[in-house]
Amino acid sequence: MVTWVEFKKKVYEKIEVSSFRSGSRTFKVLGMKFILGKSAFSVSNRLISEVKLRSVDLENGSEVKMLRGLSSTNFEGVFTVSYEPFNYEVRFSVASKSLSDLSLMLSSLKVSMLAGYPRAELETLKASPEVVLWPIGGFPITTYKNTLIVARGLSFSAVSFLAMKLNDNSLNFLEDGLEDALRASAEFGCSLRFFVPFKTLRGLLHALSFWIKKESISLRYSKVYKELRKDGIFNNKGKLIGSDLKESSKLELLRLQYERINEQPLCWACSPIVIVRGPSAESHSKAYVKQRNYVEAVKASFLSSYGVKLEEIGRLSLSGVARSILARKTTNSCELQLTSEELSLFVNIPKLATPSISFMPRKVVEFEAFNPLDLEREGMLLGYYESLGKRIEVKIGINDLPLHLAIFGVPGSGKTTLVKKLIREYRRLGGAVMVFDRHGEYVNGFDDAVVLNPENVRVNIINYEENPETHAKILSEIFAMTWPDEFGPLVSHIFRRMYLKYVREANRPNLVEFITFLESSLNSEDLMLLRSGKARDKLFSLLGRLSELTEGAMGRIFNNFNEHETRIEELLSKMVVFNLTGLDTDRDANIFTWLILKQIYDYRRKKHNRSLPHAIVCEEAHNVAPARFEGQGTIVEKMLKEMRKFGESIWLIDQRPLAVSRDVLGLCGTIVCLRLQYSSDVKKVAETMHLNKDQALMLQELKQGEAVVLLPRLSTAIPINV
């Protein structure tokens, strides 16, 4: 381990940085003039060197050790990791105002990197326009709406900047899966950069100069202070004027005392930004349209899985943020102050390289033997198990369907094709199916399907037939999952109280009249009895959220008091596809799905299904049962658990098992896993399916149409061809 004293000795060893020649190349970007040298470039009186991480041994590495080493200097730089499908790249940028300081910063980075990762290899890149523009991926042409348009050859790409908005729990989420969220985003096919500029708020020697001026400390360590003054580190006024590294042991003493008395390590300033670049297009507008899905996917990945909100930088701030990124500087508008431990969550070197695996030799993986007679002989054909040259049919038994089904796989693995095949198989057997289709993939291909959309679905969420208390409680829990930040205990209490008062007085309860009732109740005694001005504010918040359900596409669905209501019992015997592509956001699709599931749940509690199980297909299951609610016993989990005995079979379909609640995943008796990409997904599925290490690694090497399946009637998972 490199001690701080050794580090201080090494940090001032000069590393040659080529000086700028008179004939250096120059170019302008966004009003900034860049001068290219040999191994550095200059902009706004700052010198910047770019360093690429070529290789690193991650087994015993530590970003915290690296950052603690850097914290002893006035370090200013950038950590950038580029995520693309099957690949990533890590770079560090080092910035300073003088050539000598730049040498010190490069030396500091390399020594600190070795302290954290003894086998790390860094390569200083030759300065070029490509290196300067690498964070945004092209030469900026103009802004279009809230994106930056960059040129890539003869085509264009749209670039968005997403700033992190952290709350008290965000760092806990980041500790478990920031890397996984980034990889999940890259899975959608976009080019993604995680750009983390950071700098010491106070270098160690500067911190000591402030600390030593405190009178009590000066007296206590007056002898050391006088010796440091004698060595030319402080002048008579206690100001820092230089350093003599022969007295490193005394600086070490002061550093330890400083951290002990202040009870906290030195802090960093950083402004992490997620840079999303969409695919190439022929025009600015087409580039913008193509990129929007990627931006929403990235935001949804962070929010649904880790509770971290990404706020898109608006058009007015776009150019300023882009200039800060190209100049490798922190951005004041989204600056955070973090300790080294917290910053290490952002400066997080990927723990698994994922190059294309097409060239890798396939390893023969053994699975436990099983008795083929244990397989279900009747039911839906899932695929074939091959053994000794024979193909054995693998079926999902009808009686096993209420145990629920989960299917996972990356795009292109055959996931949707398999689901459609199972639906056709089940329809052939006489079963009824309901599909919540978020991307329009099931609208066509089923001749007998009834396709419903916001134009022809009418749902009255306020109506009930019995037990209004239970109805109000379930609705409040669904709203709490929809708006977790606003719909807390007080709002939930107000909602249930006002709901029960309203339904007892209304002739034909509906959402619009309920909102009117809430508005008229602002001065009622019900709220006055709470004796809290906070109650009025919460009621306004409740009104605002419920009003969202009466506007746009959601309004056409739930604002139905003058139209014929869609009767859920009439749909349970048919092939029904809810086409949710007409809804504005994922949140709208979520609340619609939850409310329809609630209606099915209410109906089945009164009248159990006595025929074939009714199947409910939920695409993008992480939206229906997100991992962020694990361990909270949500109403969705309760409904799925109880629907088993009511004759309902839930099919959960998703690309990322990591993002699906482990509690809900544990309810699935049948799990089908096609190819997965990320180690975090593999780990979660392997634990659920009880796979060993080799079997788990196999999940990343499956070809299209290959799967590993766990069935209720078998004690071990088996590989099949679907």
TORDONU-369924 format. One record per residue (C-alpha): x, y, z. Coordinates in pm, whole numbers. Layout:
BEGIN
- x:y:z
- X:Y:Z
...
END
This chain:
BEGIN
- x:y:z
- 0:0:0
- 134:345:-88
- 155:562:224
- 68:928:218
- 434:1019:273
- 544:807:-23
- 266:955:-225
- 378:1311:-144
- 729:1225:-256
- 609:1078:-584
- 345:1334:-664
- 601:1604:-730
- 815:1392:-960
- 803:1562:-1297
- 637:1389:-1590
- 731:1549:-1916
- 438:1716:-2091
- 523:1844:-2435
- 505:2221:-2450
- 300:2393:-2716
- 483:2485:-3029
- 426:2801:-3225
- 278:2599:-3511
- 12:2426:-3300
- -323:2365:-3462
- -624:2566:-3350
- -999:2541:-3402
- -1313:2696:-3253
- -1613:2521:-3101
- -1912:2695:-2940
- -1717:3021:-2925
- -1415:2861:-2752
- -1070:2849:-2910
- -884:2518:-2873
- -509:2493:-2927
- -377:2144:-2992
- -35:2043:-2867
- 130:1704:-2871
- -15:1546:-2558
- -239:1826:-2431
- -475:2092:-2556
- -554:2441:-2432
- -886:2623:-2390
- -979:2930:-2180
- -631:2951:-2024
- -653:2587:-1914
- -427:2301:-2017
- -592:1960:-2046
- -444:1614:-2094
- -658:1311:-2171
- -561:971:-2030
- -715:641:-2133
- -738:339:-1904
- -596:55:-2111
- -616:-226:-1857
- -677:-269:-1487
- -689:-554:-1237
- -1021:-504:-1062
- -1006:-792:-816
- -855:-595:-528
- -904:-243:-660
- -1056:55:-484
- -1176:385:-623
- -1177:521:-266
- -802:464:-227
- -744:639:-558
- -954:941:-459
- -797:969:-115
- -462:995:-285
- -588:1270:-514
- -750:1456:-224
- -410:1556:-91
- -355:1778:-397
- -550:2054:-566
- -670:1804:-823
- -908:1903:-1100
- -1011:1655:-1363
- -1283:1445:-1522
- -1378:1078:-1508
- -1567:966:-1817
- -1691:619:-1894
- -1844:542:-2233
- -2107:269:-2245
- -2216:113:-2570
- -2364:-230:-2642
- -2097:-493:-2563
- -1825:-237:-2495
- -1704:41:-2267
- -1413:282:-2243
- -1275:472:-1944
- -1089:804:-1967
- -954:1059:-1724
- -899:1425:-1810
- -653:1633:-1606
- -675:2015:-1611
- -451:2290:-1482
- -355:2650:-1559
- 19:2590:-1598
- 237:2329:-1760
- 422:2249:-1439
- 98:2200:-1245
- -36:1982:-1526
- 271:1761:-1487
- 202:1734:-1115
- -163:1648:-1173
- -74:1376:-1425
- 177:1234:-1181
- -79:1256:-901
- -336:1071:-1109
- -99:792:-1205
- 35:744:-853
- -316:752:-703
- -442:512:-967
- -167:270:-875
- -258:310:-508
- -614:203:-585
- -530:-44:-865
- -168:-168:-849
- -183:-316:-1200
- -354:-28:-1378
- -215:87:-1712
- -280:442:-1833
- -209:585:-2177
- -181:959:-2242
- -366:1032:-2566
- -233:1252:-2844
- -423:1580:-2860
- -661:1597:-3158
- -1007:1733:-3243
- -1144:1381:-3189
- -1009:1378:-2834
- -1151:1725:-2761
- -1497:1637:-2897
- -1507:1278:-2767
- -1747:1345:-2473
- -2025:1467:-2707
- -1935:1241:-2999
- -1912:1491:-3284
- -1870:1851:-3395
- -2159:2064:-3259
- -2363:2227:-3535
- -2663:2383:-3364
- -2929:2327:-3097
- -3263:2173:-3186
- -3531:2199:-2918
- -3362:2064:-2603
- -3081:1874:-2779
- -2743:1957:-2925
- -2704:1850:-3288
- -2356:1718:-3374
- -2216:1631:-3715
- -2093:1277:-3776
- -1959:1266:-4130
- -2248:1353:-4361
- -2514:1271:-4103
- -2634:1418:-3774
- -2694:1294:-3421
- -2886:1449:-3132
- -2714:1477:-2794
- -2891:1531:-2460
- -2742:1614:-2121
- -2909:1466:-1812
- -2816:1597:-1468
- -2862:1386:-1156
- -3110:1508:-897
- -3026:1325:-577
- -3235:1283:-264
- -3144:1136:75
- -3174:778:-48
- -3014:816:-389
- -2658:739:-279
- -2778:410:-130
- -2927:316:-465
- -2612:425:-646
- -2399:208:-421
- -2588:-98:-540
- -2621:-33:-906
- -2509:284:-1082
- -2302:74:-1319
- -2601:-155:-1381
- -2826:140:-1464
- -2571:267:-1717
- -2535:-75:-1876
- -2911:-116:-1891
- -2935:216:-2073
- -2666:117:-2323
- -2863:-199:-2396
- -3115:10:-2586
- -2850:74:-2851
- -2756:434:-2776
- -2411:573:-2714
- -2387:689:-2356
- -2117:882:-2169
- -2115:921:-1792
- -1922:1246:-1745
- -1801:1325:-1392
- -1588:1641:-1357
- -1453:1673:-1003
- -1210:1887:-809
- -1094:1923:-452
- -1284:2189:-264
- -961:2252:-72
- -625:2092:-133
- -460:1946:175
- -191:2212:215
- -447:2489:162
- -674:2329:420
- -385:2320:666
- -314:2689:609
- -669:2771:723
- -659:2516:1004
- -325:2632:1146
- -454:2987:1184
- -701:2878:1451
- -555:3016:1772
- -608:2712:1994
- -453:2479:1743
- -164:2715:1674
- -74:2715:2046
- -108:2340:2077
- 118:2276:1782
- 325:2593:1799
- 652:2400:1783
- 549:2217:1467
- 411:2540:1325
- 739:2721:1385
- 931:2440:1219
- 700:2453:918
- 753:2830:898
- 1126:2771:917
- 1096:2529:625
- 921:2792:418
- 573:2636:416
- 396:2919:604
- 487:3284:641
- 451:3497:957
- 82:3554:885
- 10:3184:858
- -33:3189:481
- 91:2906:264
- 389:3008:51
- 540:2677:-59
- 640:2333:56
- 955:2147:146
- 889:1776:108
- 1173:1688:343
- 928:1762:625
- 659:1524:494
- 624:1353:830
- 510:1681:986
- 253:1732:712
- 129:1381:780
- 83:1468:1147
- -113:1779:1060
- -329:1590:812
- -431:1331:1070
- -509:1597:1330
- -707:1800:1079
- -934:1509:989
- -973:1408:1355
- -1079:1755:1471
- -1304:1829:1174
- -1458:1477:1194
- -1483:1451:818
- -1250:1393:525
- -1177:1663:272
- -1465:1714:29
- -1497:1717:-347
- -1708:1924:-583
- -1848:1733:-879
- -2131:1764:-1130
- -2213:1423:-1282
- -2390:1437:-1617
- -2523:1156:-1834
- -2463:1232:-2202
- -2696:1047:-2438
- -2622:1045:-2812
- -2881:899:-3047
- -2829:723:-3382
- -2735:899:-3705
- -3003:1060:-3921
- -3030:1264:-4239
- -3164:1581:-4075
- -3181:1763:-3742
- -3548:1679:-3685
- -3506:1309:-3766
- -3204:1287:-3537
- -3412:1444:-3260
- -3704:1204:-3308
- -3476:898:-3308
- -3302:1008:-2993
- -3606:1076:-2775
- -3680:709:-2707
- -3324:663:-2587
- -3348:958:-2348
- -3671:830:-2197
- -3524:480:-2166
- -3221:611:-1979
- -3436:820:-1742
- -3672:528:-1681
- -3380:292:-1615
- -3239:515:-1342
- -3574:603:-1187
- -3751:265:-1188
- -3454:61:-1072
- -3261:297:-847
- -3488:588:-758
- -3249:839:-916
- -3407:1120:-1117
- -3231:1248:-1425
- -3333:1601:-1523
- -3277:1697:-1885
- -3080:2018:-1937
- -3308:2273:-2107
- -3239:2461:-2427
- -3132:2782:-2254
- -2856:2605:-2059
- -2759:2360:-2332
- -2470:2551:-2488
- -2326:2649:-2150
- -2323:2289:-2029
- -2170:2174:-2359
- -1892:2431:-2320
- -1823:2314:-1965
- -1804:1955:-2087
- -1561:2034:-2368
- -1351:2246:-2130
- -1361:1958:-1877
- -1505:2173:-1599
- -1770:2128:-1332
- -2113:2280:-1398
- -2243:2511:-1126
- -2609:2437:-1201
- -2576:2072:-1095
- -2276:2074:-862
- -2262:1834:-566
- -2029:1832:-265
- -1925:1478:-173
- -1676:1288:37
- -1426:1054:-126
- -1647:756:-38
- -1950:919:-199
- -1758:1037:-504
- -1632:682:-557
- -1991:582:-640
- -1967:808:-944
- -1602:752:-1029
- -1685:385:-1064
- -1466:181:-1299
- -1681:-91:-1462
- -1625:-426:-1299
- -1688:-639:-1607
- -1565:-590:-1963
- -1829:-692:-2213
- -1677:-716:-2561
- -1869:-898:-2831
- -1895:-1262:-2730
- -1955:-1398:-3079
- -1594:-1515:-3110
- -1574:-1683:-2770
- -1568:-2066:-2761
- -1879:-2221:-2617
- -1821:-2420:-2304
- -2019:-2738:-2249
- -2222:-2675:-1934
- -2370:-2967:-1745
- -2711:-2963:-1578
- -2842:-3207:-1323
- -3013:-3513:-1463
- -3391:-3538:-1433
- -3659:-3790:-1511
- -3835:-3698:-1839
- -4147:-3864:-1699
- -4172:-3573:-1455
- -4241:-3335:-1744
- -4598:-3229:-1808
- -4748:-3421:-2100
- -5040:-3186:-2165
- -5034:-2810:-2193
- -4858:-2537:-2389
- -4552:-2643:-2584
- -4260:-2434:-2456
- -3972:-2595:-2644
- -3755:-2904:-2672
- -3492:-3060:-2449
- -3225:-3246:-2642
- -3061:-3553:-2491
- -2867:-3834:-2661
- -2988:-3722:-3003
- -3354:-3718:-2897
- -3589:-3419:-2871
- -3818:-3423:-2571
- -4117:-3189:-2560
- -4119:-2946:-2268
- -4466:-2814:-2185
- -4617:-2578:-1931
- -4905:-2757:-1764
- -5240:-2584:-1746
- -5259:-2653:-1373
- -4921:-2482:-1328
- -5028:-2154:-1494
- -5175:-1996:-1176
- -4822:-2019:-1029
- -4737:-1739:-1274
- -4472:-1721:-1545
- -4167:-1497:-1600
- -3977:-1463:-1929
- -3652:-1265:-1951
- -3420:-1189:-2240
- -3245:-904:-2419
- -3386:-767:-2747
- -3322:-1011:-3029
- -3311:-1319:-2805
- -3656:-1438:-2918
- -3854:-1319:-2616
- -4153:-1163:-2797
- -4166:-1447:-3049
- -4187:-1697:-2763
- -4464:-1504:-2587
- -4672:-1487:-2907
- -4619:-1860:-2958
- -4739:-1935:-2604
- -5044:-1711:-2651
- -5141:-1899:-2969
- -5085:-2231:-2792
- -5307:-2126:-2505
- -5578:-1991:-2736
- -5573:-2325:-2918
- -5640:-2494:-2586
- -5935:-2260:-2524
- -5773:-2020:-2277
- -5845:-1647:-2258
- -5558:-1396:-2264
- -5525:-1027:-2179
- -5215:-838:-2298
- -5089:-500:-2176
- -4902:-397:-2492
- -4674:-95:-2445
- -4512:-100:-2790
- -4784:-221:-3027
- -4619:-561:-3078
- -4935:-767:-3013
- -5192:-556:-3196
- -5152:-761:-3513
- -5114:-1134:-3556
- -5417:-1252:-3358
- -5733:-1277:-3568
- -5970:-1309:-3272
- -5813:-1032:-3062
- -6021:-743:-2928
- -5790:-440:-2941
- -5868:-168:-2688
- -5704:175:-2666
- -5776:515:-2506
- -6043:580:-2767
- -6262:281:-2676
- -6181:199:-2310
- -6387:358:-2033
- -6303:282:-1670
- -6468:425:-1359
- -6207:393:-1084
- -6433:553:-821
- -6722:314:-865
- -6754:18:-632
- -7014:-243:-546
- -6923:-334:-188
- -6678:-261:93
- -6580:102:16
- -6315:102:291
- -6114:-172:116
- -6167:-3:-219
- -6034:328:-85
- -5731:160:74
- -5630:-19:-247
- -5673:298:-454
- -5459:498:-212
- -5182:235:-229
- -5188:241:-610
- -5166:621:-607
- -4877:598:-359
- -4687:380:-608
- -4772:622:-889
- -4669:940:-704
- -4442:818:-420
- -4295:1162:-350
- -4629:1335:-297
- -4870:1061:-188
- -4744:1010:167
- -4937:901:479
- -5116:1236:526
- -5233:1259:165
- -5340:894:180
- -5539:962:496
- -5709:1266:340
- -5789:1072:24
- -5950:779:208
- -6147:1006:439
- -6281:1226:160
- -6346:926:-67
- -6564:751:191
- -6759:1072:257
- -6811:1125:-116
- -6927:773:-213
- -7180:768:66
- -7342:1085:-67
- -7304:1042:-447
- -7573:886:-665
- -7333:762:-934
- -6972:809:-817
- -6716:908:-1078
- -6374:1071:-1085
- -6474:1414:-1218
- -6746:1465:-959
- -6508:1340:-687
- -6255:1609:-783
- -6533:1869:-774
- -6629:1740:-430
- -6269:1780:-311
- -6255:2138:-440
- -6575:2227:-257
- -6440:2069:62
- -6145:2304:100
- -6330:2500:368
- -6525:2212:512
- -6514:2100:873
- -6348:1775:772
- -6022:1953:702
- -6065:2195:992
- -6082:1897:1228
- -5724:1807:1132
- -5614:2143:1276
- -5320:2161:1039
- -5248:2413:768
- -5047:2136:608
- -5370:1948:534
- -5488:2219:296
- -5159:2206:104
- -5183:1830:82
- -5538:1851:-49
- -5422:2087:-323
- -5149:1833:-408
- -5408:1555:-417
- -5633:1761:-644
- -5346:1826:-883
- -5252:1461:-912
- -5606:1332:-954
- -5674:1601:-1215
- -5398:1449:-1429
- -5625:1146:-1472
- -5893:1362:-1633
- -5670:1514:-1902
- -5546:1391:-2240
- -5556:1019:-2316
- -5604:934:-1948
- -5900:1168:-1936
- -6069:981:-2222
- -6031:659:-2023
- -6127:771:-1671
- -6351:1074:-1744
- -6636:848:-1845
- -6941:947:-1644
- -7145:1014:-1960
- -7030:708:-2153
- -7075:332:-2133
- -6828:181:-1889
- -6603:-105:-2001
- -6711:-408:-1799
- -6409:-612:-1696
- -6608:-935:-1664
- -6696:-914:-2033
- -6326:-919:-2126
- -6212:-1215:-1919
- -6339:-1473:-2168
- -6175:-1319:-2477
- -5840:-1247:-2634
- -5791:-880:-2538
- -5500:-649:-2622
- -5475:-317:-2441
- -5277:-102:-2684
- -5100:145:-2454
- -4897:323:-2721
- -5151:608:-2716
- -5069:696:-2356
- -4829:983:-2301
- -4588:841:-2043
- -4481:517:-1875
- -4645:643:-1557
- -4979:666:-1738
- -4932:309:-1864
- -4839:196:-1512
- -5143:339:-1339
- -5373:210:-1614
- -5227:-140:-1576
- -5252:-132:-1196
- -5613:-11:-1204
- -5717:-279:-1454
- -5544:-543:-1239
- -5738:-403:-944
- -6066:-441:-1129
- -5981:-803:-1215
- -5880:-859:-853
- -6209:-712:-726
- -6413:-923:-966
- -6228:-1249:-893
- -6270:-1205:-519
- -6645:-1219:-574
- -6644:-1481:-849
- -6357:-1726:-881
- -6254:-1857:-1221
- -6382:-2214:-1251
- -6264:-2278:-1609
- -5917:-2257:-1764
- -5689:-2003:-1594
- -5711:-1655:-1740
- -5368:-1530:-1858
- -5251:-1169:-1815
- -4939:-1072:-2013
- -4745:-774:-1871
- -4469:-645:-2099
- -4195:-439:-1932
- -4269:-600:-1600
- -4027:-365:-1422
- -4291:-94:-1462
- -4565:-312:-1312
- -4353:-450:-1026
- -4042:-227:-995
- -3747:-333:-781
- -3755:1:-597
- -4055:-126:-398
- -3888:-451:-286
- -3967:-544:72
- -4252:-293:102
- -4538:-539:50
- -4706:-337:-225
- -5066:-382:-328
- -4947:-515:-665
- -4754:-792:-491
- -5059:-871:-280
- -5287:-886:-584
- -5049:-1114:-776
- -5013:-1340:-475
- -5387:-1376:-418
- -5476:-1405:-788
- -5327:-1754:-787
- -5624:-1897:-600
- -5865:-1698:-818
- -5758:-1871:-1141
- -5546:-1589:-1284
- -5205:-1648:-1443
- -4968:-1350:-1464
- -4696:-1357:-1733
- -4416:-1112:-1654
- -4200:-1021:-1956
- -3887:-803:-1932
- -3538:-736:-2063
- -3389:-664:-1720
- -3470:-902:-1434
- -3261:-677:-1207
- -3528:-407:-1239
- -3814:-643:-1141
- -3910:-678:-776
- -3748:-984:-621
- -4064:-1033:-412
- -4279:-1060:-724
- -4023:-1271:-909
- -4035:-1518:-621
- -4406:-1572:-693
- -4334:-1717:-1038
- -4340:-2097:-1060
- -4213:-2106:-1419
- -3911:-1895:-1521
- -3781:-1889:-1878
- -3450:-1712:-1929
- -3320:-1639:-2277
- -2992:-1456:-2337
- -2898:-1189:-2083
- -2623:-933:-2119
- -2536:-787:-1782
- -2376:-963:-1487
- -2622:-804:-1242
- -2916:-959:-1430
- -2739:-1294:-1447
- -2672:-1290:-1073
- -3036:-1221:-984
- -3175:-1488:-1217
- -2911:-1740:-1111
- -3010:-1697:-746
- -3378:-1737:-830
- -3328:-2043:-1055
- -3056:-2198:-832
- -2792:-2207:-1107
- -2425:-2277:-1043
- -2146:-2050:-1168
- -2102:-2217:-1509
- -2477:-2233:-1569
- -2510:-1865:-1481
- -2233:-1763:-1722
- -2408:-1965:-1991
- -2699:-1718:-1982
- -2476:-1456:-2148
- -2381:-1693:-2430
- -2722:-1828:-2532
- -2805:-1800:-2900
- -3139:-1680:-3033
- -3406:-1934:-2947
- -3203:-2096:-2668
- -3321:-2073:-2309
- -3280:-2209:-1959
- -3610:-2291:-1790
- -3721:-2375:-1437
- -4054:-2558:-1411
- -4266:-2625:-1100
- -4247:-3001:-1156
- -3865:-3014:-1175
- -3614:-2958:-897
- -3348:-2832:-1140
- -3331:-2591:-1433
- -3283:-2737:-1781
- -3163:-2595:-2117
- -3412:-2600:-2404
- -3461:-2473:-2759
- -3776:-2266:-2790
END
